[in-house]
Amino acid sequence: MGATADNGLKIVIVGGFGVGKTTMVRSVSEIRPLNTEETMTRAGETVDDISEVRGKSATTVAFDFGRITLDARNILYLFGAPGQERFWFLWDRLFSGTLGAVVLVDTRRIDDSWYAIDRLERHGTPFIVACNDFGDVRHTHADVRAALDLDPHVPLVDCDARSRESSKQVLITLVRHIKNRYAGQTARAVASPREFA
């Protein structure tokens, strides 16, 4: 954090294996991201199902880390969580102290997103869902909402994780969602203070 920065704000990007989490952190970070990608080997093919992610040659084995300076006093830290089930135990630690999360979705493999949504809901962590563009047939937002059983208040957006501008818009959507969520809680607390006494 810079010498004048007071606030480090943490956002986590989660989702299934090969949905573009590392790509998103790389595209939007102002620094060269720290990543823990390792080359995938034949031995790993028996552990990670790569049938739906042909051409993937590396995989995250811990987490990705990037940074965005918002202003002189606020810095956004981005953490990309590994998507394989064998690394899910790391997620609860990554969620600690998190402002909010992006659930990145490949609509060809929507089942891979349920665990992330379930964990975030259990933690009470605000999140949005971003459908990464892999150039295939697009599903309507209504179809994705129904498949993920998303609450109506959870924002759902399309994105291209390779694009800095698109990834930035995803983060802006998340920050607005968090702001609206906490503004609503504050308004309710003022309107009925006994509930919070």
Residue, then its C-alpha position, 0 to 999 in steps of 0.5 A: m500500500g502506498a505511503t498515503a493510502d489509508n484503506g486497503l479494500k479486498i475483492v475476491i474473484v471466484g468461480g469454477f475451473g478455467v472460467g477466466k479468474t486469472t485472466m480477469v486479474r491480469s487484465v485489470s491490475e495496475i501492477r504485474p499480478l502475482n499468480t501461482e499458475e503451474t503447468m498442467t501435466r498428464a498426471g493432473e488430468t486424472v485429478d482435474d477434469i479438463s474435458e471442458v477446458r481444452g487448450k488450457s495449459a496452466t492452472t492456479v494452485a494457490f491464488d492470483f493477486g492484483r492491485i488497483t489504486l482508486d485514489a490517494r487514500n484507497i487501494l483495491y486488492l484483487f484475489g483470484a481464487p483457484g477453481q478446482e474442488r481440491f482447493w476450495f478449502l482456501w476459499d473461506r480464508l480468502f473470504s475473510g475481510t472481503l468487501g465483496a466478490v465476483v462469481l465468474v461464470d462460463t455458461r457452458r459449465i454453469d454447474d461449476s458456479w453453484y459452490a461459489i454462490d453457496r459459500l458466499e451466501r453462507h458467509g454473507t458476502p455481497f457478490i455479483v455474477a459475471c458471465n464470461d464471453f467464450g464466444d459460444v451461444r449466449h444464454t439470456h440473463a433469465d436463463v442464467r438466473a433460473a439455472l443459478d437460482l439467483d436472488p433478484h437483487v444480485p446483479l448479473v452482467d456479461c463480460d470479457a475477462r480479457s478486456r481491461e475495460s470490461s473487467k473494470q465495469v464488472l468491478i464497478t458494478l460490484v462496488r455499486h451493489i455493495k454501496n446500495r446494499y449497505a445504504g439500504q441497511t443504514a436506511r433501515a437502521v435509521a428508520s427502525p433503530r430498535e431492531f439494532a439496539 
